Amino acid sequence: MLAEERRLQLVDWTRDEGRIDAAVAAKKLRVATETVRRDLDVLESRGVLRRVHGGAIALDRFTHEYTIPERENLNPEAKARIAEAAAAFIPEKGCVFVDGGTTTEQLASHLSGKPDLLVVTNNIRLASKIGDSGTKVYVLSGEIRPATLSTVGTRAAADIDDWNASVAFLGTNGLTPDLRMTAYDTDEASVKRVMMRNSDERILLADHSKFGRTYPANFGHVSELDRIVCDSSTEERIVDSLKAHGLEVSVA
């Protein structure tokens, strides 16, 4: 294998897993660990990844936040299937939390026309879709993040803390290889944490592209959830790992 081919393989592995261990990569490539370390130095100089102790991490895991139009074009059919599967857990009455994001927004048609249900949400687009449907809607106060059109920050977190829900439907920017849930923005993460704390059941909606992605703000581990709804393109080893953490897994 030529040096550039080897480096391309290292980039692919780093992007897929979020990080790479130099010794493990060397074994896979059948080269010396020092050779991989030199390759990683070259790739860091090109701005492709960042060197860390023992290996490297993918820069794009930390720097890129998709816009709403970009998110809408990322696996739209999978997100619709996930929302349809998650809809089975929407109660006919009581209170539910619905998080921001384009995947949770797909719940709109399933939340409409339920006069005995109260939806408490920071998802502005979702609220606008169901606000006149007969379902009661409360929109959290706070600052609106342009990147997500969700209300966030200390005011939103304090607002949600006044509510209790039977179910929280949550989204995530990414799940790390060790299954921590991460968000791009710390203010959004703070709202997610309170939603989790103040709900009887916690359900995460995540398509296959979210796994292996790391963003700056942690808001919990999958072991704190009750259920995750993912799509059929999610790797079997990931589904098995989720189940091993005690989660109910629904594959749409």
N, C-alpha and C positions, 0 to 999 in steps of 0.2 A: 504494500500500500504506500502510495506517495505521501509526502508530508502534508500537502494541501488536502488530500482526501482524508487523511487522518484528522486533520484539524476540523474539516467539515463535519465529520462524525462526532467529534467532541462537542461542537456547537449544537448539533441536533440532540445529543444526550442531555446537555445542560439545559436546553430549552424544554425538553420533555419532562425532566425531573425537577427542574428548578435549581439544582446544584449537582456537582459531579465530584467524586473522590478520585484523586489522581492515581492512587494505587489500584483501585478497582478498574478504572479505565485502562490502565496499562496492561492489566491481566487480560481484559477483553481484546485489546488490540495486539497482544503478544509483543509488546515492546517494553523497554525499561521505564520505570516510573519517572526517572529523570528526563526521559524523552518527552513524556506527557507534560511534565512541568514546564519544559521549554516551550512546548506547543501552547500551553495555557498563557505563558508570558507573552508570546507573539499575539495571541487572540486578545489579550487584555490591551496591548498597545494599539490594536485596531479598534478598540472600543466595543468589542462584541460581548465581553463578559468581564467579571471582576474576580481577581484572585483572592482567595481566602485561605486560611490555614488548612492544608491537606487537599486543596482542590480549587474549585471556582463556583461562582453563582452566576446565573443569567441576569444581565442588566435589565432586560425588558420585563422581567417579573416585577421589578420595583419602579420602573419609570413610566410605563404606559398605562393610561386609563382610557378605556374606550369611551367614545362619545355615545349619546343615545342612538343616533342613526347607525353607528357601527354596531352597537349591541343588538339593535333590531334585526340586523342582517346576519348575526351570528346564531346559527342553529335555530331559526324561528320555528321550524316544524317540531323539533325536539322540545322546545320550550312550551309549545301549545299542548303537546302530549303530556308533559310533566304537569302542567296546570290542570288538565282534565283529570289526571290521576289524583292529584292533590285535592281536587274538588270533593272527592268522596269523604274528606275529613272536615268539611265545612258544616258546622251545626246549623240547624234551622233557626235557632234563637240563641240569645246570649251575646257575648262580646268576643270578637276576634281581633288580633293585631295582624296587620299586613305591612310588611317592610317595603322599602323602596326597591326599584329595579325593574327591568323589562320582563324578567321571568315571572315575578309576583304580579306584575301588571296584567299578565295573561289570565289571572283569576277573575278579572272584571266581569266577564259574562256569567261566571258561576256564582258571583256574589250579588248579582242584580235581582231585584224583585223579591227581597226577603224582608218583609216589614217587621219581623220580630228579631232581626239580627242587627247588631251595631258593629260597624267596621271602624276601628281606630287605626289610622294610618298616617304615615309621613309621605306617602306616595301621591304626589299632586296629580299626576296623570290618571292614576287609578281612581282617585276621588272624583275627578271630573267625569269619568265614564259611568260611575254608578250613583252619582249624587242625586239624580232626578229619577231613579228607578224604583223608589219606594223603600229601599234599604237605608237605614239610618247610618250616617257617616260623620265621623269626627276627625278633622284634620289637625295634626299636631302643630303647635306654634313653633317658631324658630326661624332660623335663616334658611333660605332656599339655596341649595347647591345647584348651580347651572348645569354641571356635568351630569347630574342624575335627576334633577327636578324633584328632590326630596327635601323636606325640612329636617334640619340637623342642629347639633350643638347642644349646649348646656340647657337652653330653654326648652328644646324639644325633649331632651332626656328627662328634665324635671316634669314636663307635661305628661309624658307616658307613665311616669312613676305614680301618677294619681289614678291609674286604671289597672284593672285586673282582667285577664282574658282566659277563656277556656282553651284557645289555640292561638299560637303565634306562627304565622307563615313568613319565613325568613329567606332572604337571598344572600349571596356572597359573591365577592369578586373572585376569590380563589380559595382552594383548600391546599395546604402545603402537603408535601409527601408524608408527613407524620399526622396529617388530618386535622391541623389547626385551621379554623375559619378566619379568613383575613379580608380586610377592606382597604381601599386606597386611602380613605380619609378617616382620621381619628374621631372627628365629630359624628360621622355616620356610625362608626363602630360603637360609640357610647350609647346611641339610641338602640342599636341591636342588642347590646348587653342587657339593657333594662327590659326590653321586650321579652327576652328569654327569662329573666328573673321573675317577671310578673305574669307569666302564663302557666297554665296547668300542663299543656302539651306543646312541645316545640318541634316544628317541622321545617326542614330545610329543603328548598327547591334548587337543584343544581344540575345543569347538563354536563356532559362528559368533558367539555373544554375547561371547566373550572378546576378539575383535579390536577394536582401538581403545580399549581400557580401560587405564588407568594406575593402578597402586598404588604405595605408597611404596618398596618394596624391589625392586631389580633383582637377578636371579640369572643373567642371561646374555642373549645375542642368538640369534635363530633360526639364524644362521650356524654356531653351535656344535653344532647338532643334526644328526642324520643323516636323520631323517624326522619328518613331522608328519601326524597323522591328524585330519582335520576332517570336518564334515558337509556335505551338499550345499547347505545354505543359506549357506555361506561365499561371499562375493562373488568373482567371477571375477578381478577385479583383484588381490585379496589372494592368491589361489592362484597367479597369475602372478608376483607379487612374491616369494612363498616359493620358487618354482622358480628364480627369478633369483638367489636366494642359495645355490643349489646343493642344495636339499633335495629329497628324494623326498616327494611329497605323495600321500597316500591319502585319497580323498574317499568317505565312507561315506554 
